[in-house]
């Protein structure tokens, strides 16, 4: 049994009280020594590392639940939307869709996390990691096209890396060089992924307009990808 005061202080107390009044929240020991959460309907489990009691990491997971409270399910929406296309389903692995959804969630969470007063470097375990190595970008450049056709096997990597770069919360990481290469390799796909990120960034979680939904973001992404497929030869 955990003492909630180990994880809560004046910075995240209001967030905790709000979520705790709407969800049945349980705190359990993590099996992999990492903080994570699981939500289903109004039930939520927060997994914590008892050897690393960290309010910053705990708050990160609370913010994941906060997105569910705001009914922001961009990852699930992308999964359902991509499944409509046989070609896109072949390009987008399950791991890629989960990665995109997680990165977009983090994009919405990071400003809230900072505004609560928590340490930026504690937001992600890989906060200081550079998200695209020179080896990776050189390998992508060699394999992205076979002749004049886009290599399906490289699209997953291209999108995954580009999303990671565009959503990286560490502003000290300079991605000018790899972004130039990504754009040169496929300017249209670069623009589509960039728009997905910007649309997510500008989406208002407190929006009460029934005609505006996070699903619009995934639907627009899907439509743009279908146009991209039609404009290219893909192997």
C-alpha positions as a Markdown table, in Angstrom:
| # | Residue | x | y | z |
|---|---|---|---|---|
| 1 | Unk | 0.0 | 0.0 | 0.0 |
| 2 | Unk | 1.4 | 3.3 | -1.1 |
| 3 | Unk | 1.1 | 6.6 | 0.8 |
| 4 | Unk | -0.3 | 9.1 | -1.8 |
| 5 | Unk | 1.6 | 11.9 | -0.1 |
| 6 | Unk | 4.8 | 10.3 | -1.5 |
| 7 | Unk | 3.6 | 11.4 | -5.0 |
| 8 | Unk | 1.5 | 14.5 | -4.4 |
| 9 | Unk | 2.4 | 18.1 | -3.3 |
| 10 | Unk | 1.0 | 21.5 | -3.9 |
| 11 | Unk | 1.9 | 21.4 | -7.6 |
| 12 | Unk | -0.2 | 18.4 | -8.6 |
| 13 | Unk | -2.7 | 18.3 | -5.8 |
| 14 | Unk | -5.5 | 19.9 | -7.8 |
| 15 | Unk | -4.9 | 17.6 | -10.8 |
| 16 | Unk | -4.9 | 14.6 | -8.5 |
| 17 | Unk | -8.2 | 15.6 | -6.7 |
| 18 | Unk | -9.9 | 16.3 | -10.0 |
| 19 | Unk | -8.9 | 12.9 | -11.5 |
| 20 | Unk | -9.5 | 11.0 | -8.3 |
| 21 | Unk | -13.1 | 12.2 | -8.2 |
| 22 | Unk | -13.8 | 10.9 | -11.7 |
| 23 | Unk | -11.7 | 7.7 | -11.9 |
| 24 | Unk | -11.2 | 4.7 | -9.6 |
| 25 | Unk | -7.4 | 5.1 | -9.3 |
| 26 | Unk | -5.2 | 2.3 | -8.0 |
| 27 | Unk | -1.4 | 2.6 | -7.5 |
| 28 | Unk | 0.6 | -0.6 | -8.1 |
| 29 | Unk | 4.2 | -1.6 | -8.3 |
| 30 | Unk | 5.7 | -1.6 | -11.8 |
| 31 | Unk | 7.1 | -4.8 | -13.1 |
| 32 | Unk | 9.7 | -3.1 | -15.3 |
| 33 | Unk | 10.8 | -0.4 | -12.9 |
| 34 | Unk | 9.2 | 2.3 | -15.1 |
| 35 | Unk | 6.2 | 4.5 | -14.5 |
| 36 | Unk | 3.2 | 3.9 | -16.6 |
| 37 | Unk | -0.6 | 3.9 | -16.5 |
| 38 | Unk | -3.6 | 1.9 | -17.8 |
| 39 | Unk | -7.1 | 3.2 | -18.2 |
| 40 | Unk | -10.3 | 1.5 | -19.0 |
| 41 | Unk | -13.6 | 3.3 | -18.7 |
| 42 | Unk | -13.5 | 4.9 | -15.3 |
| 43 | Unk | -10.8 | 2.6 | -13.9 |
| 44 | Unk | -7.1 | 3.6 | -13.9 |
| 45 | Unk | -4.0 | 1.9 | -12.6 |
| 46 | Unk | -0.8 | 3.9 | -12.0 |
| 47 | Unk | 2.3 | 1.8 | -12.0 |
| 48 | Unk | 5.2 | 3.2 | -10.0 |
| 49 | Unk | 8.7 | 2.2 | -9.2 |
| 50 | Unk | 9.0 | 1.8 | -5.4 |
| 51 | Unk | 12.8 | 2.2 | -5.7 |
| 52 | Unk | 12.4 | 5.5 | -7.4 |
| 53 | Unk | 9.6 | 7.6 | -5.8 |
| 54 | Unk | 9.3 | 10.5 | -8.2 |
| 55 | Unk | 6.5 | 13.1 | -8.2 |
| 56 | Unk | 7.6 | 14.2 | -11.7 |
| 57 | Unk | 7.1 | 10.8 | -13.2 |
| 58 | Unk | 3.9 | 10.3 | -11.3 |
| 59 | Unk | 2.5 | 13.6 | -12.6 |
| 60 | Unk | 3.5 | 12.5 | -16.1 |
| 61 | Unk | 1.2 | 9.5 | -15.8 |
| 62 | Unk | -1.6 | 11.6 | -14.2 |
| 63 | Unk | -1.5 | 13.8 | -17.3 |
| 64 | Unk | -2.0 | 10.7 | -19.5 |
| 65 | Unk | -5.2 | 10.1 | -17.5 |
| 66 | Unk | -6.1 | 13.8 | -17.8 |
| 67 | Unk | -6.1 | 13.3 | -21.6 |
| 68 | Unk | -8.5 | 10.5 | -21.3 |
| 69 | Unk | -10.7 | 12.7 | -19.0 |
| 70 | Unk | -10.7 | 15.2 | -21.8 |
| 71 | Unk | -11.7 | 12.4 | -24.2 |
| 72 | Unk | -8.6 | 12.9 | -26.3 |
| 73 | Unk | -7.9 | 9.5 | -28.0 |
| 74 | Unk | -5.7 | 10.4 | -30.9 |
| 75 | Unk | -3.8 | 7.1 | -30.9 |
| 76 | Unk | -6.9 | 5.0 | -31.0 |
| 77 | Unk | -8.4 | 7.3 | -33.7 |
| 78 | Unk | -5.3 | 6.9 | -35.9 |
| 79 | Unk | -5.4 | 3.1 | -35.5 |
| 80 | Unk | -9.0 | 2.9 | -36.6 |
| 81 | Unk | -8.5 | 5.4 | -39.4 |
| 82 | Unk | -5.4 | 3.8 | -40.9 |
| 83 | Unk | -7.1 | 0.4 | -40.9 |
| 84 | Unk | -9.4 | 1.6 | -43.6 |
| 85 | Unk | -6.6 | 1.4 | -46.1 |
| 86 | Unk | -5.0 | -1.9 | -47.1 |
| 87 | Unk | -1.9 | -0.1 | -48.3 |
| 88 | Unk | -1.5 | 2.1 | -45.2 |
| 89 | Unk | -2.1 | -0.9 | -42.9 |
| 90 | Unk | 0.8 | -2.5 | -44.6 |
| 91 | Unk | 3.0 | 0.6 | -44.1 |
| 92 | Unk | 2.0 | 1.4 | -40.5 |
| 93 | Unk | 3.1 | -1.2 | -38.0 |
| 94 | Unk | 1.2 | -1.5 | -34.7 |
| 95 | Unk | 4.3 | -0.2 | -33.0 |
| 96 | Unk | 4.4 | 2.8 | -35.2 |
| 97 | Unk | 0.8 | 3.8 | -34.5 |
| 98 | Unk | 1.4 | 3.4 | -30.8 |
| 99 | Unk | 4.6 | 5.5 | -31.0 |
| 100 | Unk | 2.8 | 8.3 | -32.9 |
| 101 | Unk | -0.1 | 8.3 | -30.4 |
| 102 | Unk | 2.3 | 8.4 | -27.5 |
| 103 | Unk | 4.3 | 11.3 | -29.0 |
| 104 | Unk | 1.2 | 13.3 | -29.8 |
| 105 | Unk | -0.1 | 12.7 | -26.2 |
| 106 | Unk | 3.3 | 14.0 | -24.9 |
| 107 | Unk | 3.0 | 17.0 | -27.1 |
| 108 | Unk | -0.3 | 17.9 | -25.4 |
| 109 | Unk | 1.0 | 17.1 | -21.9 |
| 110 | Unk | 4.3 | 18.8 | -21.8 |
| 111 | Unk | 3.1 | 22.4 | -21.5 |
| 112 | Unk | 0.8 | 21.4 | -18.7 |
| 113 | Unk | 3.6 | 19.5 | -17.0 |
| 114 | Unk | 5.9 | 22.5 | -17.2 |
| 115 | Unk | 3.2 | 24.9 | -16.0 |
| 116 | Unk | 2.7 | 22.8 | -12.9 |
| 117 | Unk | 6.3 | 23.4 | -12.1 |
| 118 | Unk | 7.9 | 20.0 | -12.6 |
| 119 | Unk | 11.4 | 19.4 | -14.0 |
| 120 | Unk | 11.5 | 19.3 | -17.8 |
| 121 | Unk | 14.3 | 16.7 | -17.8 |
| 122 | Unk | 12.2 | 14.3 | -15.8 |
| 123 | Unk | 9.3 | 14.4 | -18.3 |
| 124 | Unk | 10.8 | 11.5 | -20.4 |
| 125 | Unk | 13.5 | 8.9 | -19.6 |
| 126 | Unk | 15.1 | 9.8 | -22.9 |
| 127 | Unk | 14.7 | 13.6 | -22.6 |
| 128 | Unk | 18.4 | 14.2 | -23.4 |
| 129 | Unk | 18.6 | 11.7 | -26.2 |
| 130 | Unk | 19.1 | 12.9 | -29.8 |
| 131 | Unk | 16.2 | 11.3 | -31.6 |
| 132 | Unk | 17.9 | 10.6 | -34.9 |
| 133 | Unk | 21.5 | 9.4 | -35.3 |
| 134 | Unk | 23.7 | 10.1 | -38.3 |
| 135 | Unk | 23.8 | 6.3 | -39.0 |
| 136 | Unk | 20.0 | 6.2 | -39.0 |
| 137 | Unk | 19.6 | 9.2 | -41.4 |
| 138 | Unk | 22.3 | 7.8 | -43.7 |
| 139 | Unk | 20.6 | 4.4 | -43.8 |
| 140 | Unk | 17.2 | 5.9 | -44.5 |
| 141 | Unk | 18.7 | 8.0 | -47.3 |
| 142 | Unk | 20.1 | 4.9 | -49.0 |
| 143 | Unk | 16.9 | 2.8 | -48.7 |
| 144 | Unk | 14.0 | 5.2 | -48.9 |
| 145 | Unk | 13.6 | 4.7 | -52.7 |
| 146 | Unk | 14.3 | 1.7 | -54.9 |
| 147 | Unk | 14.8 | 3.3 | -58.3 |
| 148 | Unk | 11.9 | 5.8 | -58.6 |
| 149 | Unk | 9.6 | 3.9 | -56.2 |
| 150 | Unk | 9.2 | 4.5 | -52.5 |
| 151 | Unk | 10.3 | 1.6 | -50.4 |
| 152 | Unk | 7.3 | 0.6 | -48.2 |
| 153 | Unk | 9.6 | -0.9 | -45.5 |
| 154 | Unk | 11.3 | 2.5 | -45.1 |
| 155 | Unk | 8.1 | 4.5 | -44.7 |
| 156 | Unk | 7.4 | 3.2 | -41.2 |
| 157 | Unk | 10.9 | 4.3 | -40.1 |
| 158 | Unk | 10.6 | 7.7 | -41.9 |
| 159 | Unk | 7.4 | 8.6 | -40.2 |
| 160 | Unk | 8.4 | 7.3 | -36.8 |
| 161 | Unk | 11.6 | 9.2 | -36.7 |
| 162 | Unk | 10.1 | 12.4 | -38.1 |
| 163 | Unk | 7.3 | 12.3 | -35.4 |
| 164 | Unk | 9.9 | 11.7 | -32.7 |
| 165 | Unk | 12.0 | 14.7 | -33.9 |
| 166 | Unk | 9.0 | 17.1 | -34.3 |
| 167 | Unk | 7.6 | 16.1 | -30.9 |
| 168 | Unk | 10.9 | 16.2 | -29.0 |
| 169 | Unk | 10.3 | 18.4 | -25.9 |
| 170 | Unk | 14.1 | 19.1 | -25.5 |
| 171 | Unk | 14.5 | 22.4 | -27.4 |
| 172 | Unk | 18.3 | 22.1 | -27.0 |
| 173 | Unk | 18.4 | 19.3 | -29.6 |
| 174 | Unk | 19.1 | 20.9 | -33.0 |
| 175 | Unk | 17.4 | 18.9 | -35.8 |
| 176 | Unk | 18.0 | 21.3 | -38.7 |
| 177 | Unk | 20.2 | 18.9 | -40.6 |
| 178 | Unk | 18.1 | 15.8 | -40.4 |
| 179 | Unk | 14.9 | 17.7 | -41.1 |
| 180 | Unk | 16.4 | 19.1 | -44.2 |
| 181 | Unk | 17.2 | 15.5 | -45.3 |
| 182 | Unk | 13.7 | 14.3 | -44.4 |
| 183 | Unk | 12.2 | 17.1 | -46.5 |
| 184 | Unk | 14.5 | 16.4 | -49.4 |
| 185 | Unk | 13.7 | 12.6 | -49.4 |
| 186 | Unk | 9.9 | 13.2 | -49.5 |
| 187 | Unk | 8.7 | 16.8 | -49.2 |
| 188 | Unk | 5.0 | 15.8 | -49.4 |
| 189 | Unk | 5.2 | 13.2 | -46.6 |
| 190 | Unk | 7.2 | 15.6 | -44.5 |
| 191 | Unk | 4.5 | 18.2 | -44.9 |
| 192 | Unk | 1.8 | 15.7 | -44.0 |
| 193 | Unk | 3.5 | 14.5 | -40.8 |
| 194 | Unk | 4.4 | 18.1 | -39.9 |
| 195 | Unk | 0.7 | 19.1 | -40.3 |
| 196 | Unk | -0.4 | 16.2 | -38.0 |
| 197 | Unk | 1.9 | 17.5 | -35.3 |
| 198 | Unk | 0.9 | 21.1 | -35.7 |
| 199 | Unk | -2.8 | 20.2 | -35.8 |
| 200 | Unk | -2.4 | 18.2 | -32.5 |
| 201 | Unk | -0.4 | 21.0 | -30.9 |
| 202 | Unk | -3.1 | 23.6 | -31.7 |
| 203 | Unk | -6.1 | 21.4 | -30.7 |
| 204 | Unk | -8.0 | 22.8 | -27.8 |
| 205 | Unk | -8.6 | 20.1 | -25.2 |
| 206 | Unk | -11.3 | 22.3 | -23.6 |
| 207 | Unk | -13.2 | 22.7 | -26.9 |
| 208 | Unk | -16.9 | 22.2 | -26.4 |
| 209 | Unk | -17.9 | 22.6 | -30.1 |
| 210 | Unk | -19.6 | 19.3 | -31.1 |
| 211 | Unk | -18.5 | 19.9 | -34.7 |
| 212 | Unk | -14.8 | 19.9 | -33.8 |
| 213 | Unk | -13.1 | 16.7 | -32.7 |
| 214 | Unk | -9.7 | 15.1 | -32.3 |
| 215 | Unk | -11.0 | 12.7 | -35.0 |
| 216 | Unk | -10.7 | 15.6 | -37.5 |
| 217 | Unk | -6.9 | 15.4 | -37.0 |
| 218 | Unk | -6.6 | 11.7 | -37.8 |
| 219 | Unk | -9.1 | 12.0 | -40.7 |
| 220 | Unk | -7.2 | 14.8 | -42.2 |
| 221 | Unk | -3.9 | 12.8 | -41.8 |
| 222 | Unk | -5.5 | 9.8 | -43.5 |
| 223 | Unk | -6.9 | 11.9 | -46.4 |
| 224 | Unk | -3.5 | 13.5 | -47.0 |
| 225 | Unk | -1.8 | 10.1 | -46.9 |
| 226 | Unk | -4.2 | 8.7 | -49.5 |
| 227 | Unk | -3.4 | 11.7 | -51.8 |
| 228 | Unk | 0.4 | 11.0 | -51.2 |
| 229 | Unk | -0.1 | 7.4 | -52.2 |
| 230 | Unk | -1.8 | 8.4 | -55.4 |
| 231 | Unk | 1.0 | 10.9 | -56.2 |
| 232 | Unk | 3.8 | 8.3 | -55.8 |
| 233 | Unk | 5.0 | 4.9 | -57.0 |
| 234 | Unk | 5.3 | 2.6 | -54.0 |
| 235 | Unk | 6.9 | -0.8 | -53.9 |
